[in-house]
Amino acid sequence: MTIYTTSWCGYCARLKRQLDRHGVPYVEVDIERHPEAAQFVMGVNRGNRTVPTVAFADGTVMTNPPMARVLGHLAGAA
């Protein structure tokens, strides 16, 4: 699972804390440091640089999802 973030995003920080608390591994990509990541985020969010954007291994993408939705998706993929 990859989480696209920015350094100043409070929603990103909250989701990462929740994932850490649940022991869920993820790769973080800061879209301000990686222009290709910003392009990906804009491509899946109708041109908006909305973070957190979460990309799962199965190709599913969620924008600013609640933790329960992330856990539910991971449980369904297992």
Secondary structure, DSSP 8 states (H G I E B T S, - for coil): -EEEE-TT-HHHHHHHHHHHHHT---EEEETTT-HHHHHHHHHHTTT---S-EEE-TTS-EEES--HHHHHHHHHHH-
